[in-house]
Amino acid sequence: MNVLLLGGTGQISSGIVKALLARGAAVTVLNRGQSDDRLGPDVRRLVADRNDSAALERAVASAGPWDAVIDMICFRPDQAAAALRLFRGRCAQFIFCSTVCVYGNTQTIIPTTEATTPSPHSSYGRDKLACEQLFLAAHAPGEFAVTIFRPSHTFGPGGGIINNLGFSATFVDRLRRGLPVIVSGDGHGLWQSAFADDVGRGFAHAVGRAACFGQTYNIVGDEVVTWDDYTRRTAAALNAPAPTIVHIPSDLLVALDPIRFSALDEIFRYHGVYSNTHLRRDVPEFVNATPYADAVRRTVAWMDAHGKIGPAESDGFDDCVLAAWHRATRAISQREAAS
């Protein structure tokens, strides 16, 4: 089994490579060669920028044909169109990594299934949906088999630990030291996380499987938790103190700094719950086998080893907001008590 990954060094990609090698596949990755490579010596590497069509053509022409091409770094419809031109006649199956962001951010069905009509809110989601449509249009006349995956929050070594506000380098340090942590809203928003190795296994075992041809799958975790529970479970995994959670309205946080809280505004303030039943039926090897605490510890160990955890003092924004919030709530309480 000969498989090419476009990308290959990210969190999900690393999990895919690991699972493909376990299946006995010959694995090649193609990327710019500029990211940390944790793939080991058994993986062939091609170097090219996917946006340089001539270089991409030269790199691909030197290898293949492929039983499957897995595209992890296609984000725009022009990139999808270029991939279609390049891989027609060169692969039997094309697997595209899309995103649950194609559904939009206001869920009316929980969990959201693949039958839900997409209504993307962000440009990222709109572009990924346009790519999906191009690939499925190529599948319909039989140019090659297409399989689409829609991951949600996936984490593991090579990445970081998110919090409810977005992507903070100081979140882990705050938990470890028992410092107060902001959670937006009332903390009851629902969230779903998956470990990269588990997600990678789902991709890898869809390769060559006829039941997956022409299909679109949510590839997500099984457990659904509130953001308050997410914060507590993450602290517990680190043997940190039970966190002091302070709830602050999402609208207020976004108004304070729309850029800093753009991920909160677009994603984290809404429920993020998706069904993986369709995938588990067609790819029974997809199992969320890694306990959350183990996944957190493995990810944080990598972050520690690579200097990815910032001290709380390196970013005073949270403490500034917390101090202002406590002053405001005390002033309101005192005014109410005096009236």
TIRORO-561482 format. One record per residue: x, y, z of N, C-alpha, C in turn; residue in one letter. Coordinates in steps of 0.05 Angstrom, whole numbers, plus 5000, padded with zeros to 4 digits. Example, Ala and Ser with C-alpha at 12.3 -4.5 7.8 and 13.67 -1.06 7.14 Angstrom:
2
> 5264; 4886; 5156; 5246; 4910; 5156; 5264; 4934; 5156; A
> 5257; 4955; 5142; 5273; 4979; 5143; 5258; 5001; 5157; S
***
This chain:
339
> 5017; 4976; 5000; 5000; 5000; 5000; 5018; 5025; 5000; M
> 5015; 5041; 4980; 5032; 5065; 4976; 5016; 5090; 4981; N
> 5023; 5105; 5001; 5007; 5128; 5010; 5024; 5153; 5011; V
> 5013; 5175; 5000; 5026; 5201; 5001; 5010; 5220; 5019; L
> 5023; 5233; 5038; 5010; 5254; 5054; 5021; 5281; 5045; L
> 5003; 5299; 5038; 5010; 5327; 5034; 5008; 5340; 5062; L
> 5031; 5349; 5071; 5033; 5359; 5099; 5051; 5339; 5113; G
> 5040; 5325; 5132; 5054; 5302; 5144; 5067; 5308; 5170; G
> 5070; 5333; 5179; 5085; 5338; 5204; 5067; 5349; 5227; T
> 5042; 5354; 5221; 5024; 5364; 5242; 5015; 5342; 5261; G
> 4998; 5350; 5280; 4989; 5331; 5300; 4974; 5307; 5288; Q
> 4953; 5314; 5272; 4938; 5292; 5260; 4955; 5276; 5241; I
> 4971; 5291; 5225; 4988; 5277; 5205; 5006; 5257; 5219; S
> 5018; 5265; 5241; 5037; 5247; 5255; 5022; 5222; 5264; S
> 4997; 5225; 5273; 4981; 5202; 5281; 4974; 5184; 5257; G
> 4969; 5197; 5234; 4963; 5181; 5210; 4987; 5165; 5202; I
> 5010; 5178; 5201; 5035; 5163; 5193; 5040; 5140; 5211; V
> 5037; 5144; 5237; 5041; 5122; 5256; 5022; 5098; 5250; K
> 4997; 5104; 5245; 4977; 5083; 5240; 4982; 5070; 5213; A
> 4990; 5085; 5193; 4996; 5074; 5167; 5020; 5055; 5168; L
> 5041; 5063; 5182; 5064; 5046; 5185; 5057; 5020; 5199; L
> 5039; 5022; 5219; 5030; 4998; 5233; 5014; 4979; 5215; A
> 5002; 4991; 5194; 4988; 4975; 5174; 5007; 4963; 5153; R
> 5032; 4971; 5154; 5051; 4961; 5135; 5053; 4977; 5109; G
> 5042; 5001; 5110; 5042; 5018; 5086; 5069; 5030; 5081; A
> 5075; 5036; 5055; 5098; 5052; 5047; 5088; 5081; 5048; A
> 5100; 5098; 5064; 5090; 5125; 5069; 5110; 5146; 5059; V
> 5099; 5165; 5044; 5115; 5188; 5035; 5100; 5213; 5044; T
> 5115; 5233; 5054; 5103; 5259; 5061; 5115; 5280; 5042; V
> 5099; 5300; 5036; 5108; 5322; 5019; 5101; 5348; 5033; L
> 5122; 5364; 5038; 5118; 5390; 5051; 5142; 5407; 5046; N
> 5143; 5431; 5057; 5166; 5449; 5052; 5191; 5442; 5068; R
> 5189; 5422; 5085; 5212; 5414; 5101; 5220; 5435; 5122; G
> 5202; 5451; 5131; 5208; 5473; 5150; 5197; 5468; 5178; Q
> 5182; 5447; 5182; 5170; 5442; 5208; 5185; 5419; 5222; S
> 5181; 5417; 5248; 5193; 5395; 5263; 5182; 5369; 5252; D
> 5201; 5350; 5249; 5194; 5324; 5237; 5197; 5303; 5258; D
> 5175; 5291; 5266; 5176; 5270; 5287; 5169; 5242; 5275; R
> 5173; 5239; 5249; 5162; 5216; 5235; 5181; 5192; 5235; L
> 5207; 5195; 5239; 5225; 5173; 5240; 5236; 5166; 5212; G
> 5254; 5145; 5211; 5268; 5139; 5187; 5253; 5123; 5166; P
> 5230; 5112; 5173; 5216; 5095; 5155; 5198; 5110; 5135; D
> 5199; 5136; 5136; 5181; 5153; 5120; 5198; 5167; 5098; V
> 5189; 5165; 5074; 5202; 5179; 5052; 5193; 5208; 5052; R
> 5211; 5226; 5046; 5204; 5255; 5046; 5209; 5268; 5019; R
> 5189; 5283; 5010; 5191; 5299; 4986; 5188; 5328; 4995; L
> 5204; 5346; 4984; 5204; 5374; 4992; 5193; 5391; 4969; V
> 5172; 5405; 4974; 5160; 5424; 4955; 5139; 5441; 4969; A
> 5135; 5465; 4959; 5113; 5482; 4968; 5089; 5476; 4951; D
> 5067; 5469; 4964; 5043; 5461; 4948; 5033; 5484; 4932; R
> 5040; 5509; 4939; 5030; 5532; 4923; 5049; 5538; 4900; N
> 5071; 5524; 4897; 5088; 5526; 4874; 5082; 5502; 4855; D
> 5065; 5507; 4836; 5054; 5485; 4820; 5076; 5470; 4805; S
> 5097; 5484; 4795; 5118; 5471; 4780; 5134; 5453; 4799; A
> 5141; 5463; 4823; 5156; 5447; 4842; 5140; 5423; 4851; A
> 5114; 5427; 4855; 5097; 5406; 4864; 5095; 5384; 4843; L
> 5093; 5392; 4818; 5091; 5373; 4796; 5117; 5357; 4795; E
> 5140; 5370; 4797; 5165; 5356; 4796; 5168; 5335; 4818; R
> 5160; 5343; 4842; 5163; 5325; 4865; 5145; 5301; 4863; A
> 5120; 5306; 4854; 5101; 5283; 4851; 5109; 5265; 4828; V
> 5119; 5277; 4807; 5127; 5260; 4784; 5149; 5241; 4790; A
> 5165; 5247; 4811; 5187; 5230; 4818; 5179; 5206; 4834; S
> 5154; 5204; 4841; 5144; 5182; 4857; 5116; 5173; 4848; A
> 5104; 5154; 4863; 5077; 5145; 4856; 5078; 5125; 4834; G
> 5054; 5115; 4824; 5028; 5125; 4832; 5021; 5116; 4860; P
> 4998; 5127; 4870; 4992; 5123; 4898; 4965; 5108; 4901; W
> 4965; 5090; 4920; 4939; 5078; 4928; 4921; 5099; 4941; D
> 4933; 5117; 4955; 4917; 5139; 4967; 4935; 5164; 4970; A
> 4923; 5187; 4967; 4935; 5213; 4974; 4918; 5225; 4996; V
> 4931; 5233; 5018; 4916; 5245; 5040; 4926; 5274; 5041; I
> 4907; 5293; 5037; 4914; 5321; 5035; 4906; 5335; 5062; D
> 4927; 5342; 5077; 4923; 5354; 5103; 4926; 5384; 5102; M
> 4935; 5395; 5080; 4942; 5424; 5079; 4928; 5438; 5055; I
> 4905; 5429; 5049; 4889; 5443; 5029; 4868; 5460; 5043; C
> 4870; 5486; 5040; 4853; 5505; 5054; 4836; 5522; 5036; F
> 4842; 5522; 5010; 4827; 5541; 4992; 4819; 5525; 4967; R
> 4798; 5535; 4954; 4789; 5520; 4930; 4809; 5521; 4907; P
> 4826; 5541; 4905; 4846; 5541; 4884; 4867; 5518; 4889; D
> 4873; 5513; 4915; 4890; 5491; 4921; 4877; 5464; 4915; Q
> 4851; 5463; 4920; 4836; 5438; 4914; 4836; 5433; 4884; A
> 4831; 5454; 4868; 4831; 5451; 4839; 4859; 5442; 4829; A
> 4880; 5453; 4841; 4907; 5444; 4833; 4912; 5415; 4840; A
> 4902; 5406; 4863; 4906; 5379; 4871; 4891; 5360; 4852; A
> 4868; 5368; 4843; 4852; 5352; 4824; 4868; 5349; 4798; L
> 4879; 5370; 4788; 4895; 5369; 4763; 4919; 5351; 4767; R
> 4932; 5352; 4790; 4957; 5338; 4794; 4953; 5308; 4798; L
> 4931; 5301; 4812; 4929; 5273; 4821; 4909; 5256; 4804; F
> 4896; 5268; 4785; 4880; 5251; 4767; 4899; 5231; 4753; R
> 4892; 5206; 4755; 4908; 5185; 4742; 4932; 5177; 4758; G
> 4936; 5190; 4782; 4960; 5184; 4798; 4953; 5172; 4825; R
> 4927; 5170; 4831; 4919; 5158; 4857; 4892; 5145; 4854; C
> 4888; 5124; 4870; 4862; 5110; 4869; 4842; 5122; 4888; A
> 4852; 5135; 4910; 4834; 5147; 4930; 4846; 5173; 4939; Q
> 4829; 5193; 4942; 4838; 5219; 4952; 4823; 5225; 4978; F
> 4838; 5229; 4999; 4826; 5234; 5025; 4832; 5263; 5033; I
> 4811; 5278; 5038; 4814; 5307; 5043; 4807; 5313; 5073; F
> 4825; 5327; 5086; 4820; 5335; 5114; 4805; 5362; 5113; C
> 4780; 5362; 5120; 4763; 5386; 5121; 4761; 5394; 5151; S
> 4738; 5402; 5160; 4735; 5412; 5187; 4705; 5413; 5194; T
> 4699; 5410; 5220; 4671; 5414; 5229; 4662; 5443; 5227; V
> 4681; 5461; 5221; 4674; 5489; 5218; 4656; 5493; 5193; C
> 4653; 5473; 5176; 4635; 5476; 5153; 4606; 5477; 5163; V
> 4600; 5467; 5186; 4573; 5467; 5196; 4564; 5495; 5206; Y
> 4583; 5512; 5212; 4576; 5537; 5225; 4578; 5534; 5255; G
> 4570; 5555; 5270; 4576; 5555; 5298; 4551; 5556; 5316; N
> 4528; 5554; 5305; 4503; 5553; 5321; 4489; 5527; 5316; T
> 4495; 5507; 5333; 4484; 5481; 5329; 4455; 5479; 5338; Q
> 4438; 5469; 5320; 4410; 5465; 5327; 4404; 5435; 5332; T
> 4423; 5418; 5325; 4421; 5389; 5330; 4447; 5381; 5344; I
> 4444; 5368; 5367; 4467; 5359; 5382; 4463; 5329; 5388; I
> 4481; 5312; 5380; 4505; 5318; 5365; 4498; 5323; 5335; P
> 4514; 5340; 5323; 4511; 5346; 5294; 4521; 5322; 5278; T
> 4504; 5313; 5259; 4512; 5291; 5241; 4520; 5302; 5214; T
> 4531; 5284; 5197; 4539; 5292; 5170; 4515; 5300; 5153; E
> 4491; 5292; 5161; 4467; 5299; 5145; 4459; 5328; 5149; A
> 4471; 5342; 5169; 4465; 5370; 5174; 4474; 5387; 5151; T
> 4457; 5405; 5142; 4465; 5423; 5120; 4487; 5442; 5130; T
> 4510; 5443; 5116; 4531; 5462; 5124; 4522; 5491; 5121; P
> 4531; 5507; 5141; 4526; 5536; 5140; 4549; 5550; 5153; S
> 4573; 5550; 5140; 4597; 5559; 5153; 4596; 5589; 5160; P
> 4607; 5595; 5183; 4607; 5623; 5193; 4633; 5637; 5186; H
> 4655; 5623; 5186; 4681; 5635; 5181; 4691; 5631; 5153; S
> 4710; 5647; 5144; 4722; 5644; 5118; 4736; 5617; 5116; S
> 4748; 5608; 5138; 4761; 5582; 5139; 4740; 5560; 5133; Y
> 4717; 5561; 5146; 4697; 5541; 5141; 4686; 5542; 5112; G
> 4682; 5567; 5102; 4671; 5569; 5075; 4691; 5559; 5054; R
> 4716; 5564; 5058; 4736; 5554; 5039; 4738; 5524; 5040; D
> 4738; 5512; 5064; 4739; 5483; 5066; 4715; 5470; 5053; K
> 4691; 5482; 5056; 4667; 5471; 5044; 4669; 5473; 5014; L
> 4680; 5494; 5003; 4684; 5497; 4974; 4703; 5475; 4964; A
> 4724; 5469; 4980; 4742; 5447; 4972; 4727; 5421; 4972; C
> 4712; 5415; 4993; 4696; 5391; 4994; 4680; 5387; 4968; E
> 4666; 5409; 4960; 4648; 5407; 4937; 4664; 5401; 4912; Q
> 4687; 5412; 4909; 4704; 5406; 4885; 4712; 5377; 4885; L
> 4721; 5367; 4907; 4730; 5339; 4908; 4707; 5319; 4904; F
> 4684; 5325; 4915; 4661; 5307; 4911; 4651; 5308; 4883; L
> 4653; 5331; 4870; 4646; 5333; 4842; 4664; 5316; 4824; A
> 4689; 5313; 4832; 4708; 5296; 4817; 4702; 5267; 4823; A
> 4692; 5261; 4847; 4685; 5233; 4854; 4661; 5223; 4838; H
> 4642; 5240; 4833; 4617; 5232; 4821; 4621; 5218; 4794; A
> 4637; 5228; 4776; 4641; 5214; 4750; 4662; 5192; 4751; P
> 4674; 5187; 4775; 4693; 5166; 4778; 4721; 5173; 4771; G
> 4729; 5199; 4772; 4756; 5206; 4766; 4776; 5194; 4787; E
> 4769; 5194; 4812; 4781; 5178; 4832; 4762; 5178; 4857; F
> 4766; 5158; 4874; 4749; 5156; 4898; 4757; 5178; 4918; A
> 4737; 5191; 4930; 4743; 5213; 4949; 4730; 5206; 4976; V
> 4745; 5211; 4997; 4735; 5209; 5024; 4742; 5235; 5039; T
> 4722; 5245; 5054; 4726; 5271; 5067; 4723; 5266; 5098; I
> 4742; 5278; 5112; 4741; 5277; 5142; 4738; 5305; 5152; F
> 4721; 5307; 5173; 4716; 5333; 5187; 4724; 5330; 5216; R
> 4749; 5336; 5223; 4757; 5336; 5251; 4747; 5360; 5266; P
> 4745; 5357; 5292; 4740; 5380; 5310; 4766; 5384; 5326; S
> 4764; 5390; 5351; 4788; 5395; 5367; 4804; 5370; 5370; H
> 4828; 5370; 5359; 4847; 5348; 5360; 4873; 5358; 5372; T
> 4884; 5344; 5391; 4909; 5353; 5404; 4928; 5330; 5409; F
> 4953; 5337; 5414; 4973; 5317; 5420; 5001; 5329; 5418; G
> 5021; 5313; 5422; 5049; 5323; 5420; 5053; 5337; 5393; P
> 5067; 5359; 5394; 5071; 5375; 5370; 5052; 5399; 5370; G
> 5033; 5400; 5388; 5014; 5422; 5390; 5013; 5431; 5419; G
> 4990; 5441; 5427; 4987; 5452; 5454; 4961; 5444; 5466; G
> 4955; 5455; 5490; 4931; 5451; 5504; 4914; 5477; 5503; I
> 4891; 5475; 5490; 4875; 5499; 5488; 4860; 5504; 5514; I
> 4849; 5528; 5517; 4829; 5533; 5538; 4805; 5545; 5525; N
> 4785; 5552; 5542; 4760; 5562; 5531; 4763; 5588; 5517; N
> 4784; 5603; 5522; 4787; 5629; 5509; 4803; 5627; 5483; L
> 4816; 5605; 5478; 4831; 5602; 5453; 4857; 5587; 5458; G
> 4879; 5599; 5449; 4905; 5586; 5449; 4925; 5602; 5465; F
> 4926; 5596; 5491; 4943; 5611; 5509; 4967; 5595; 5517; S
> 4991; 5607; 5515; 5016; 5594; 5523; 5018; 5592; 5553; A
> 5002; 5608; 5568; 5004; 5608; 5597; 4984; 5592; 5611; T
> 4965; 5580; 5597; 4943; 5565; 5610; 4953; 5543; 5628; F
> 4972; 5527; 5618; 4982; 5504; 5634; 4996; 5514; 5659; V
> 5011; 5536; 5657; 5024; 5547; 5681; 5004; 5557; 5701; D
> 4983; 5570; 5692; 4963; 5579; 5710; 4950; 5556; 5725; R
> 4944; 5534; 5711; 4933; 5511; 5724; 4952; 5499; 5745; L
> 4977; 5496; 5737; 4997; 5484; 5755; 5000; 5500; 5780; R
> 4998; 5526; 5779; 5003; 5543; 5802; 4977; 5551; 5817; R
> 4955; 5540; 5808; 4930; 5546; 5821; 4920; 5574; 5818; G
> 4928; 5588; 5796; 4919; 5615; 5791; 4891; 5614; 5779; L
> 4875; 5635; 5784; 4848; 5636; 5773; 4848; 5633; 5743; P
> 4828; 5620; 5732; 4825; 5615; 5704; 4798; 5626; 5695; V
> 4798; 5642; 5673; 4773; 5652; 5662; 4761; 5631; 5644; I
> 4735; 5627; 5648; 4718; 5611; 5629; 4695; 5628; 5621; V
> 4690; 5630; 5595; 4669; 5649; 5586; 4641; 5639; 5591; S
> 4623; 5658; 5593; 4595; 5651; 5597; 4591; 5639; 5624; G
> 4573; 5618; 5626; 4568; 5605; 5651; 4584; 5579; 5654; D
> 4602; 5574; 5635; 4618; 5550; 5636; 4605; 5524; 5628; G
> 4580; 5527; 5618; 4564; 5503; 5611; 4564; 5497; 5581; H
> 4579; 5512; 5566; 4582; 5506; 5538; 4594; 5478; 5535; G
> 4586; 5463; 5514; 4594; 5435; 5511; 4617; 5433; 5491; L
> 4636; 5415; 5497; 4660; 5413; 5481; 4668; 5383; 5479; W
> 4684; 5378; 5458; 4691; 5350; 5451; 4720; 5351; 5441; Q
> 4737; 5334; 5452; 4765; 5334; 5444; 4773; 5305; 5436; S
> 4792; 5303; 5418; 4803; 5277; 5410; 4833; 5278; 5409; A
> 4846; 5255; 5414; 4875; 5254; 5414; 4884; 5247; 5386; F
> 4906; 5260; 5378; 4916; 5258; 5350; 4921; 5229; 5341; A
> 4932; 5212; 5358; 4937; 5185; 5349; 4911; 5170; 5343; D
> 4890; 5175; 5359; 4864; 5162; 5354; 4852; 5172; 5328; D
> 4853; 5198; 5323; 4843; 5209; 5298; 4859; 5199; 5274; V
> 4885; 5197; 5278; 4902; 5187; 5256; 4895; 5159; 5248; G
> 4888; 5142; 5268; 4880; 5115; 5262; 4855; 5114; 5245; R
> 4836; 5132; 5249; 4812; 5133; 5232; 4819; 5139; 5203; G
> 4836; 5159; 5198; 4845; 5166; 5171; 4858; 5141; 5158; F
> 4877; 5130; 5173; 4894; 5109; 5162; 4878; 5084; 5154; A
> 4858; 5077; 5169; 4843; 5053; 5163; 4820; 5058; 5144; H
> 4816; 5083; 5135; 4798; 5088; 5113; 4811; 5084; 5086; A
> 4838; 5082; 5086; 4852; 5079; 5061; 4846; 5052; 5049; V
> 4837; 5052; 5024; 4831; 5028; 5009; 4804; 5015; 5017; G
> 4789; 5027; 5034; 4764; 5015; 5043; 4741; 5025; 5026; R
> 4729; 5008; 5010; 4709; 5016; 4990; 4685; 5029; 5004; A
> 4678; 5021; 5028; 4655; 5033; 5042; 4659; 5062; 5046; A
> 4684; 5072; 5046; 4689; 5100; 5052; 4690; 5117; 5027; C
> 4688; 5105; 5003; 4690; 5120; 4978; 4664; 5137; 4975; F
> 4669; 5163; 4971; 4646; 5181; 4967; 4633; 5190; 4993; G
> 4645; 5184; 5016; 4633; 5189; 5042; 4647; 5213; 5056; Q
> 4631; 5226; 5073; 4641; 5247; 5090; 4637; 5239; 5119; T
> 4657; 5243; 5136; 4656; 5234; 5163; 4665; 5255; 5183; Y
> 4649; 5258; 5205; 4659; 5272; 5228; 4679; 5253; 5242; N
> 4703; 5263; 5248; 4723; 5247; 5262; 4730; 5261; 5288; I
> 4716; 5253; 5310; 4716; 5269; 5335; 4717; 5249; 5358; V
> 4721; 5261; 5382; 4722; 5245; 5406; 4694; 5235; 5414; G
> 4694; 5217; 5434; 4668; 5206; 5444; 4657; 5222; 5467; D
> 4675; 5233; 5484; 4666; 5246; 5508; 4658; 5275; 5503; E
> 4636; 5283; 5516; 4626; 5311; 5514; 4626; 5322; 5543; V
> 4639; 5345; 5546; 4642; 5357; 5573; 4635; 5387; 5571; V
> 4629; 5398; 5593; 4626; 5427; 5594; 4654; 5440; 5596; T
> 4655; 5466; 5590; 4681; 5479; 5592; 4692; 5480; 5620; W
> 4673; 5482; 5640; 4682; 5480; 5668; 4695; 5453; 5673; D
> 4682; 5431; 5664; 4692; 5404; 5668; 4719; 5401; 5653; D
> 4720; 5412; 5628; 4745; 5410; 5613; 4768; 5422; 5629; Y
> 4763; 5445; 5641; 4784; 5459; 5656; 4792; 5442; 5680; T
> 4772; 5431; 5694; 4778; 5415; 5718; 4793; 5389; 5711; R
> 4784; 5376; 5689; 4797; 5351; 5681; 4826; 5355; 5672; R
> 4831; 5378; 5659; 4858; 5384; 5650; 4876; 5389; 5674; T
> 4866; 5403; 5694; 4882; 5408; 5718; 4887; 5381; 5732; A
> 4867; 5364; 5734; 4871; 5339; 5748; 4891; 5321; 5734; A
> 4892; 5322; 5707; 4911; 5306; 5692; 4939; 5315; 5698; A
> 4943; 5341; 5705; 4969; 5352; 5711; 4976; 5350; 5741; L
> 4958; 5337; 5756; 4962; 5337; 5786; 4963; 5365; 5797; N
> 4949; 5383; 5785; 4948; 5411; 5793; 4925; 5414; 5813; A
> 4925; 5436; 5828; 4902; 5442; 5846; 4876; 5444; 5831; P
> 4854; 5439; 5845; 4828; 5444; 5832; 4826; 5473; 5825; A
> 4820; 5479; 5800; 4823; 5507; 5790; 4801; 5525; 5802; P
> 4808; 5550; 5806; 4789; 5571; 5813; 4779; 5583; 5786; T
> 4754; 5577; 5779; 4743; 5586; 5754; 4727; 5611; 5758; I
> 4732; 5631; 5741; 4717; 5656; 5742; 4702; 5659; 5716; V
> 4676; 5661; 5717; 4659; 5664; 5693; 4656; 5694; 5686; H
> 4663; 5700; 5661; 4660; 5727; 5651; 4645; 5725; 5624; I
> 4626; 5743; 5619; 4609; 5741; 5595; 4627; 5741; 5569; P
> 4619; 5725; 5550; 4634; 5723; 5525; 4633; 5750; 5511; S
> 4611; 5763; 5510; 4608; 5789; 5496; 4628; 5809; 5507; D
> 4631; 5809; 5534; 4649; 5828; 5546; 4678; 5823; 5538; L
> 4686; 5797; 5539; 4713; 5790; 5532; 4719; 5797; 5503; L
> 4701; 5791; 5485; 4705; 5798; 5457; 4707; 5828; 5452; V
> 4690; 5843; 5467; 4691; 5872; 5464; 4718; 5883; 5474; A
> 4729; 5871; 5495; 4755; 5881; 5505; 4777; 5878; 5485; L
> 4777; 5855; 5470; 4799; 5851; 5451; 4790; 5831; 5430; D
> 4777; 5842; 5408; 4766; 5824; 5387; 4787; 5807; 5374; P
> 4812; 5816; 5372; 4833; 5800; 5359; 4841; 5777; 5377; I
> 4847; 5784; 5402; 4856; 5763; 5421; 4835; 5742; 5424; R
> 4810; 5750; 5424; 4788; 5731; 5430; 4773; 5723; 5404; F
> 4786; 5724; 5381; 4772; 5717; 5356; 4763; 5688; 5356; S
> 4780; 5670; 5367; 4772; 5642; 5368; 4749; 5637; 5387; A
> 4748; 5652; 5409; 4725; 5650; 5427; 4700; 5660; 5412; L
> 4702; 5682; 5398; 4679; 5693; 5384; 4669; 5675; 5362; D
> 4687; 5662; 5347; 4679; 5645; 5325; 4672; 5617; 5332; E
> 4685; 5606; 5354; 4683; 5577; 5359; 4676; 5571; 5388; I
> 4692; 5579; 5407; 4691; 5568; 5434; 4667; 5577; 5450; F
> 4654; 5598; 5443; 4631; 5607; 5458; 4606; 5591; 5451; R
> 4608; 5574; 5430; 4585; 5558; 5421; 4590; 5528; 5428; Y
> 4569; 5513; 5429; 4572; 5484; 5432; 4587; 5473; 5409; H
> 4603; 5452; 5414; 4618; 5439; 5393; 4616; 5409; 5397; G
> 4593; 5397; 5388; 4587; 5369; 5393; 4578; 5356; 5367; V
> 4593; 5335; 5359; 4588; 5322; 5333; 4587; 5292; 5336; Y
> 4572; 5279; 5320; 4569; 5250; 5321; 4591; 5237; 5304; S
> 4603; 5215; 5315; 4622; 5199; 5300; 4611; 5172; 5294; N
> 4585; 5168; 5296; 4572; 5142; 5292; 4577; 5131; 5264; T
> 4575; 5149; 5244; 4578; 5141; 5216; 4606; 5130; 5211; H
> 4627; 5143; 5222; 4654; 5133; 5219; 4659; 5107; 5234; L
> 4649; 5105; 5258; 4653; 5080; 5273; 4640; 5056; 5260; R
> 4618; 5061; 5245; 4606; 5039; 5230; 4623; 5030; 5207; R
> 4634; 5049; 5192; 4649; 5042; 5167; 4678; 5036; 5173; D
> 4689; 5047; 5194; 4717; 5043; 5201; 4719; 5035; 5230; V
> 4713; 5009; 5236; 4712; 5001; 5264; 4739; 5003; 5279; P
> 4761; 5006; 5264; 4787; 5010; 5276; 4789; 5037; 5290; E
> 4772; 5056; 5282; 4772; 5082; 5295; 4760; 5080; 5323; F
> 4777; 5082; 5343; 4769; 5080; 5371; 4784; 5102; 5386; V
> 4769; 5117; 5402; 4781; 5137; 5419; 4792; 5122; 5444; N
> 4816; 5110; 5440; 4827; 5092; 5460; 4844; 5106; 5481; A
> 4853; 5130; 5476; 4871; 5144; 5494; 4856; 5159; 5515; T
> 4859; 5152; 5541; 4845; 5167; 5562; 4853; 5196; 5561; P
> 4835; 5214; 5567; 4840; 5242; 5566; 4864; 5250; 5583; Y
> 4866; 5240; 5607; 4888; 5248; 5624; 4915; 5239; 5612; A
> 4916; 5216; 5600; 4941; 5207; 5588; 4948; 5225; 5564; D
> 4928; 5232; 5548; 4932; 5250; 5525; 4943; 5277; 5534; A
> 4932; 5288; 5555; 4941; 5314; 5565; 4970; 5311; 5575; V
> 4976; 5290; 5591; 5003; 5288; 5601; 5024; 5284; 5579; R
> 5017; 5269; 5558; 5036; 5265; 5536; 5040; 5291; 5521; R
> 5019; 5307; 5517; 5021; 5332; 5503; 5037; 5352; 5519; T
> 5031; 5354; 5545; 5046; 5373; 5562; 5075; 5366; 5565; V
> 5081; 5340; 5565; 5109; 5331; 5567; 5124; 5342; 5542; A
> 5111; 5340; 5519; 5124; 5351; 5494; 5127; 5381; 5497; W
> 5106; 5395; 5506; 5107; 5424; 5509; 5130; 5432; 5528; M
> 5133; 5417; 5551; 5155; 5423; 5569; 5182; 5420; 5556; D
> 5184; 5398; 5541; 5210; 5391; 5528; 5218; 5412; 5507; A
> 5198; 5425; 5495; 5203; 5444; 5473; 5198; 5473; 5481; H
> 5196; 5479; 5507; 5194; 5506; 5516; 5168; 5520; 5507; G
> 5146; 5506; 5505; 5122; 5517; 5495; 5103; 5527; 5516; K
> 5110; 5526; 5541; 5093; 5535; 5563; 5105; 5560; 5574; I
> 5089; 5582; 5573; 5098; 5608; 5582; 5090; 5612; 5611; G
> 5106; 5626; 5627; 5098; 5633; 5655; 5075; 5653; 5654; P
> 5058; 5651; 5674; 5035; 5669; 5675; 5043; 5698; 5673; A
> 5066; 5705; 5685; 5075; 5733; 5685; 5082; 5744; 5657; E
> 5086; 5726; 5638; 5093; 5735; 5611; 5069; 5746; 5597; S
> 5045; 5743; 5607; 5021; 5754; 5595; 5003; 5763; 5617; D
> 5002; 5788; 5623; 4987; 5798; 5645; 4958; 5804; 5639; G
> 4949; 5797; 5615; 4922; 5805; 5607; 4900; 5792; 5625; F
> 4903; 5766; 5629; 4882; 5752; 5645; 4880; 5765; 5673; D
> 4903; 5769; 5686; 4902; 5781; 5713; 4891; 5809; 5713; D
> 4896; 5824; 5692; 4885; 5851; 5690; 4854; 5850; 5687; C
> 4845; 5832; 5670; 4816; 5828; 5667; 4803; 5818; 5693; V
> 4816; 5799; 5706; 4805; 5789; 5731; 4803; 5810; 5752; L
> 4823; 5826; 5755; 4823; 5848; 5775; 4801; 5868; 5769; A
> 4798; 5875; 5744; 4776; 5894; 5736; 4749; 5882; 5741; A
> 4746; 5856; 5735; 4720; 5843; 5739; 4713; 5842; 5769; W
> 4732; 5836; 5785; 4727; 5834; 5814; 4721; 5862; 5825; H
> 4735; 5883; 5816; 4728; 5910; 5825; 4700; 5918; 5817; R
> 4692; 5911; 5792; 4666; 5918; 5782; 4644; 5904; 5798; A
> 4648; 5878; 5802; 4627; 5863; 5817; 4625; 5871; 5846; T
> 4648; 5878; 5858; 4646; 5889; 5886; 4632; 5915; 5887; R
> 4638; 5933; 5868; 4625; 5959; 5868; 4595; 5957; 5864; A
> 4586; 5938; 5847; 4558; 5934; 5842; 4545; 5923; 5868; I
> 4558; 5904; 5880; 4548; 5892; 5905; 4545; 5913; 5927; S
> 4566; 5930; 5930; 4564; 5950; 5950; 4542; 5971; 5945; Q
> 4539; 5977; 5919; 4517; 5996; 5912; 4490; 5984; 5918; R
> 4487; 5959; 5912; 4461; 5946; 5917; 4456; 5944; 5948; E
> 4477; 5938; 5963; 4474; 5936; 5991; 4466; 5963; 6004; A
> 4477; 5985; 5992; 4471; 6011; 6003; 4444; 6022; 5995; A
> 4432; 6011; 5975; 4407; 6022; 5965; 4383; 6011; 5980; S
***
